[in-house]
Amino acid sequence: MSHPRDVLLGAQAGSFQLPVCDHYSGVEARMRKSLQLQAEMTQEFGACVFDVTLDCEDGAPVGGEAEHAALVTELALTSTAARPDARVAVRVHPVDHPSFEADMALIAGRAGQCLSHIMVPKVESVADVESAQAALLQAGATDLPLHVLIESPAAVHRAFDIAAHPRVQSISFGLMDFVSAHGGAIPADGMGIEGQFTHPLVLRAKLDIASACHAHGKVPSHCVVTEFKNTEAIRIAAQKAARELGYTRMWSIHPDQIRPILEAMAPSEAQIDQASEIVLAAITADWAPISHGGQLHDRASYRFFWQLLERAHQTGRALPSEIQSFFAASGQAAVRGS
């Protein structure tokens, strides 16, 4: 039987699917706890439902950048050796930081084969992406994807060009730096849970990044919610990001934010049931058009419902056994971004 990805996505069948949550930590104790939590939740959900990004930019103490880079490298190597299904990434320093080249040489050079990606912050242009790619090649990490963080109005203006770069897999939005870059023209509440979804300049930036990503088959990743003790705030933000702005991934900066993000970005049980019924009926019909619930469905809607089922798998939702079987081999490879 042909895999739905091969039938429905065509040339895009080999494209990547990323977990909907990207969890950041930079302090050693928290990095170790994050990696342990990832292992526990992988066991719970039957899939790796969030990435752990070990943070050099905000995690390394001034003057201790080299030691911190060595620490995250060892953590990545140890974790992925123990768990081949682990998804571990590293955020390095910006390309214009004195520690950038050393970060890339050590981290990509030693751990490039086991990392899911490297995150580069404060990317301003395609030239910055090219510099990061050159550093990866110099380190021998020829296939390691780049995720980039856009944090300024000028970078947002160049989002489509940045998203078009073949090495870029995902673009994230840096909310707080973006607001700060406006020199007070955007009020402080533009960084809060309400203002970041209502201020026109912030909203426009988010939409531009999401549009750029979808135009080039990349993953838009939504910014942090700083009210990390307010789980209702993170749930609302994740729902708005996914349902209104087209984001398919979101940052977490506290373990308590992970489950609300998963739940908010996961399809509902009713949506999963509908999608499963339609995809299975399509398979029975050899992908010819069908009538389901009084509506006509063909390959365009099949594609939508299959992608919904992929997102359900990424968020650890229960799937019918007939659908789950598609994720046992090739589906898992797609989730890992191979």
C-alpha angles and dihedrals in degrees: 000000000000116000113248090234091058093047100041106032100041110183088007092061091100093051120119131258116204130201110263094236128061111191119202128203133157109173112091097236092047093046090054092047091049092053091048091049090051090054092048094048092046087057091046097048101030091236137064098262100181139028122234112219113195107213125226098162098060098014102057117086116231107271092016099078096117093049091048092050089052090050096052090046091055092045091052093048094046095046097048092044089056094042118029089190093058117119109211126167136174131222108214128194120280118279092254094051118106090236097051099093093044090049092053095043093052103034100038092034096054103025104024093109093057103037121097091215146321120249117217115197129209095024109177104175148354087273089066090051090050090052091051092047091050089053091051092051091047088054092049095248094131098161103034112124123230125225114194134203117218112203110160138062091245092052091050088053088057096043095113092053092047092048090051093062108108094222093057113092101170140009123212128196119234101211103181097046090045092055092044091051089066093068096232096317088115112053122236092256087068084081093052131092094265103033096051089062097043110035106099097222093049092044092049092052092051092049093047091053093047091048092048091051095048091046090060102033095255131135119256111214119200123227131255128282106222094199087084096163091057105082092178089057092053091047093052092046093050091049092050092046092051103037102034106026104033099243116153098185137038140193123248122198098177130042090237089065096059101077095044089052092049092048095046094049096042122097116250122254090253092052091049092050092050094046092047093051093049096046093047091048089049091053090051089051091049088246094300117140116285139187115237124173091347094306131108117238130187137160094299093060092036087059091052094049094045090053089050088055090050089055090048089055092048090054095047097249120160113260132190111266092245090058096038090059090068090063097051095090122350092028091057091050090054092051091052090055096239 
